[in-house]
């Protein structure tokens, strides 16, 4: 049986598991629109990728003027 490209990852924000597609042709992260400042904050606060649900929640908070 072939080894999967990427095992499921664990989101450092919520603890949930998700499939990280960062090294694949299509990554769910591309669906979240975060500015450079928000991305820099996330990189400082968390190690590794966040799940799409958390990215969308952060994006929604930014759109409402909340971090």
Backbone torsions as a table, in degrees:
resi	resn	phi	psi	omega
1	UNK	NA	129.0	-179.1
2	UNK	-68.5	147.3	178.2
3	UNK	-73.3	135.3	177.0
4	UNK	-65.4	150.3	-179.7
5	UNK	-58.8	-46.7	-178.7
6	UNK	-139.3	128.9	175.0
7	UNK	-73.6	165.9	176.3
8	UNK	-60.4	145.1	178.5
9	UNK	-106.4	164.6	176.5
10	UNK	-114.2	128.1	-179.6
11	UNK	-70.9	125.2	-179.5
12	UNK	-72.9	-11.5	180.0
13	UNK	-88.0	-49.2	-175.1
14	UNK	-109.6	-15.6	179.9
15	UNK	86.0	-2.2	-179.9
16	UNK	-76.2	157.6	177.5
17	UNK	-94.3	151.3	178.8
18	UNK	-158.0	163.9	176.4
19	UNK	-90.4	119.5	178.6
20	UNK	-88.3	120.8	180.0
21	UNK	-108.2	25.1	-175.6
22	UNK	-58.2	-30.7	-178.4
23	UNK	-102.5	14.4	179.9
24	UNK	-108.9	174.1	-177.1
25	UNK	-63.2	-31.9	-177.3
26	UNK	-131.4	127.0	-179.3
27	UNK	-118.9	134.4	179.1
28	UNK	-59.1	-26.9	-179.0
29	UNK	-58.7	-27.7	-179.5
30	UNK	-63.1	-18.5	179.3
31	UNK	-76.8	-20.9	-179.5
32	UNK	-92.6	130.9	180.0
33	UNK	-106.8	104.4	179.4
34	UNK	-122.6	140.6	179.7
35	UNK	-76.1	170.6	-176.2
36	UNK	-60.3	-37.3	180.0
37	UNK	-64.8	-43.2	179.4
38	UNK	-65.0	-42.2	178.6
39	UNK	-62.4	-41.2	179.1
40	UNK	-63.0	-41.2	177.6
41	UNK	-62.5	-43.8	179.9
42	UNK	-63.6	-39.3	179.3
43	UNK	-65.5	-32.2	177.6
44	UNK	-75.2	-35.8	-174.0
45	UNK	-84.2	-28.9	-173.0
46	UNK	-133.0	148.8	174.0
47	UNK	-105.2	123.8	179.6
48	UNK	94.9	-177.0	-176.4
49	UNK	-81.1	148.7	172.6
50	UNK	-98.4	153.7	178.4
51	UNK	-71.2	162.0	-177.9
52	UNK	-63.1	-35.9	179.1
53	UNK	-61.3	-43.0	178.5
54	UNK	-68.4	-41.3	178.2
55	UNK	-61.0	-41.0	178.5
56	UNK	-67.2	-37.8	178.1
57	UNK	-64.9	-42.1	177.5
58	UNK	-64.9	-43.1	177.9
59	UNK	-60.6	-43.7	179.4
60	UNK	-63.3	-40.5	178.2
61	UNK	-64.3	-40.0	178.0
62	UNK	-65.6	-39.7	-179.6
63	UNK	-66.7	-24.1	177.8
64	UNK	-94.4	3.0	179.8
65	UNK	86.0	17.1	179.3
66	UNK	-115.8	146.4	177.1
67	UNK	-96.0	NA	NA
